[in-house]
Amino acid sequence: MRDLLSDDREALRLANGEIESMEQPYTTLSERRDLPDDKVIALYSANGWSAAKKPQELLSALRNSHSLVSAWIGEQLVGLGNSLSDGYLVVYYPHLLVLPMYQGRGIGGRIMEHMKLKYRGFHQHILVADGRAVEF
Ligand SMILES: CC(C)(COP(=O)(O)OP(=O)(O)OC[C@H]1O[C@@H](n2cnc3c(N)ncnc32)[C@H](O)[C@@H]1OP(=O)(O)O)[C@@H](O)C(=O)NCCC(=O)NCCS
């Protein structure tokens, strides 16, 4: 029998611009550009990234990225990654961060998998790593 509730949820997810349900329960990836300013700043602040101290520049930079992928658990923004690219051969991944309490659950990896799929076939994928995350 058709599950009306889950069909409606799926329609709502698509309407909200969500692009991929992740294996981890309740976590979804989105390419929406209209990220709530306060949630973005909270994510950067929680990770101690200095860009949080330049909110307008940070928000403009993210919106101007070639791709912007965010991870959500319900209404909570739990992770984010962006890319800069020439659109054909080279892609560069400047920002990738996950809320500390959600780190180590596969969210950062899923954001990168999505990016790699999106830019498959490009000759150069350049990831800039924080010193504490070089292995990642
Ligand atoms: C680095 C970060 C984005 C990874 O996201 P995450 O959701 O915690 O990572 P995942 O759970 O998807 O882990 C994916 C893999 O990377 C490894 N990994 C995760 N964080 C790591 C770190 N800081 N250093 C080394 N390896 C790391 C995991 O062990 C896992 O490996 P496995 O697949 O072999 O088990 C996240 O920990 C974070 O936001 N850190 C603070 C900000 C930062 O350093 N950003 C990275 C800039 S390059």
The ligand as a Tripos MOL2 file, in Angstrom:
@<TRIPOS>MOLECULE
LIG
   48    50     1     0     0
SMALL
NO_CHARGES

@<TRIPOS>ATOM
      1 C1         37.4330   17.2590    9.1780 C.3       1 LIG1
      2 C2         35.9040   17.1430    9.2360 C.3       1 LIG1
      3 C3         35.2600   18.0340    8.1620 C.3       1 LIG1
      4 C4         35.5400   15.6860    8.9350 C.3       1 LIG1
      5 O1         34.1420   15.5260    8.9670 O.3       1 LIG1
      6 P1         33.5270   14.3170    9.7910 P.3       1 LIG1
      7 O2         32.0730   14.2750    9.5360 O.co2     1 LIG1
      8 O3         33.9430   14.4580   11.2030 O.co2     1 LIG1
      9 O4         34.3040   13.0870    9.1260 O.3       1 LIG1
     10 P2         33.7260   11.6600    8.7690 P.3       1 LIG1
     11 O5         33.0200   11.0950    9.9470 O.co2     1 LIG1
     12 O6         32.9580   11.7320    7.4960 O.co2     1 LIG1
     13 O7         35.0710   10.8560    8.5370 O.3       1 LIG1
     14 C5         35.5450   10.5030    7.2410 C.3       1 LIG1
     15 C6         36.9350    9.9160    7.3750 C.3       1 LIG1
     16 O8         37.8800   10.9350    7.7220 O.3       1 LIG1
     17 C7         38.5280   10.6330    8.9560 C.3       1 LIG1
     18 N1         38.6660   11.8940    9.6980 N.ar      1 LIG1
     19 C8         37.6690   12.6820   10.1200 C.ar      1 LIG1
     20 N2         38.1700   13.7800   10.7360 N.ar      1 LIG1
     21 C9         39.5270   13.6640   10.6900 C.ar      1 LIG1
     22 C10        40.5930   14.4690   11.1620 C.ar      1 LIG1
     23 N3         40.4010   15.6180   11.7950 N.pl3     1 LIG1
     24 N4         41.8440   14.0360   10.9280 N.ar      1 LIG1
     25 C11        42.0520   12.8700   10.2940 C.ar      1 LIG1
     26 N5         41.0830   12.0660    9.8220 N.ar      1 LIG1
     27 C12        39.8270   12.4600   10.0240 C.ar      1 LIG1
     28 C13        37.6150    9.6450    9.6390 C.3       1 LIG1
     29 O9         38.3620    8.8090   10.5120 O.3       1 LIG1
     30 C14        37.0300    8.8750    8.4830 C.3       1 LIG1
     31 O10        37.9240    7.8930    8.0190 O.3       1 LIG1
     32 P3         37.3930    6.4390    7.6230 P.3       1 LIG1
     33 O11        36.3710    6.6480    6.5370 O.co2     1 LIG1
     34 O12        38.6260    5.7300    7.1640 O.co2     1 LIG1
     35 O13        36.8030    5.8830    8.8580 O.co2     1 LIG1
     36 C15        35.3130   17.5280   10.6090 C.3       1 LIG1
     37 O14        35.8830   16.6910   11.5860 O.3       1 LIG1
     38 C16        35.5280   18.9750   10.9830 C.2       1 LIG1
     39 O15        34.6800   19.8080   10.7230 O.2       1 LIG1
     40 N6         36.6660   19.3050   11.6280 N.am      1 LIG1
     41 C17        36.9550   20.6700   12.0290 C.3       1 LIG1
     42 C18        37.1610   21.5850   10.8450 C.3       1 LIG1
     43 C19        38.2330   21.0410    9.9070 C.2       1 LIG1
     44 O16        39.3190   20.6590   10.3430 O.2       1 LIG1
     45 N7         37.8900   21.0190    8.6280 N.am      1 LIG1
     46 C20        38.7210   20.3820    7.6180 C.3       1 LIG1
     47 C21        39.4580   21.3430    6.8260 C.3       1 LIG1
     48 S1         40.1900   20.3910    5.5410 S.3       1 LIG1
@<TRIPOS>BOND
     1     1     2 1
     2     2     3 1
     3     2     4 1
     4     2    36 1
     5     4     5 1
     6     5     6 1
     7     6     7 2
     8     6     8 1
     9     6     9 1
    10     9    10 1
    11    10    11 2
    12    10    12 1
    13    10    13 1
    14    13    14 1
    15    14    15 1
    16    15    16 1
    17    15    30 1
    18    16    17 1
    19    17    18 1
    20    17    28 1
    21    18    19 ar
    22    18    27 ar
    23    19    20 ar
    24    20    21 ar
    25    21    22 ar
    26    21    27 ar
    27    22    23 1
    28    22    24 ar
    29    24    25 ar
    30    25    26 ar
    31    26    27 ar
    32    28    29 1
    33    28    30 1
    34    30    31 1
    35    31    32 1
    36    32    33 2
    37    32    34 1
    38    32    35 1
    39    36    37 1
    40    36    38 1
    41    38    39 2
    42    38    40 1
    43    40    41 1
    44    41    42 1
    45    42    43 1
    46    43    44 2
    47    43    45 1
    48    45    46 1
    49    46    47 1
    50    47    48 1
@<TRIPOS>SUBSTRUCTURE
     1 LIG1         1 GROUP 0 **** ****
